[in-house]
């Protein structure tokens, strides 16, 4: 979120890399770097200093580009903060910088109608497909649907994943949902995440609550088959219900100053390891890696002491 206090800090420092200085090396080291863009982009030179309507100046976006973000979900409850036409501007600007936007469409045609190939990135012979969804397209906190933003329709989710599976080996779904300032997912999050994995998704990356929430290794219902009709081991999916905040300015509580980066490693087409990387936000803008004491405190909030997730 590169508006409000974050934008002011960038302006004061005259440095768009400021929010990423402590994490940029790690972000740059990944083959694919993904994030949620919580503010529409704008070529305006007028900064928004306060409130819940966000705008990120393209001049302030340079730090995101320098941090090697490859994919950004643009589907969240701030998608319409600068109007319908600005959704198209944000998409076009991201593409001009080699960044793949997912979850929104340039026009009033539903997002699913754009070419699915726009949602796939290939690295080392593996095709990674991305989809983005939000509980709402507007920042009034109410569930809503809009043809420019992919909202959380499970029937459409299944269709999208089935189409994307024809073009990708691994499917990653961005989910903007949940009750703000809560530790555990609500039923909407759980139902949507489980449905996504049931349909063939591999990873669910959640955000919106502003607090970190539970991590779940989820197996779809087991299927009967094989010789003698024995139970065949089902596939597993990994759900991060909320990664908390990253670049944000909610300094008014410890929980809103905390978040998780996640490092996922694949061998061939299989997820081999998943590592939680706790962060703490300083100065109304800037995440840094948590020290050991902070790390353990953050992990305990989701009932773990290890940064490595047991995928078995």
Secondary structure, 3 states (H helix, E strand, C coil): CCCHHHHHHHHHHCCCCHHHCCCHHHHHCCCCCEEECCCCEECCCCCCCCCCCCCEEHHHHHHHHHCCCCEEECCCCCCCCCCHHHHHHHHHHHHHCCCEEECECCCCCCHHHCCHHHHEEEECCEEEEEEEEECCCCCCCCCCCECCECECCHHHHHHHHHHHHCCCCEEEEEEEECCCCCCCCCHHHHHHHHHHHHHCCCEEEEEECCCECCEEEEECCCEECCHHHCEECCCEEEEECCEECCCCCCCCCCHHHEEEEEEEEEECCEEEEEEEEEEEEECCCEEEECCHHHHHHHHHCCCCCCCECCCC
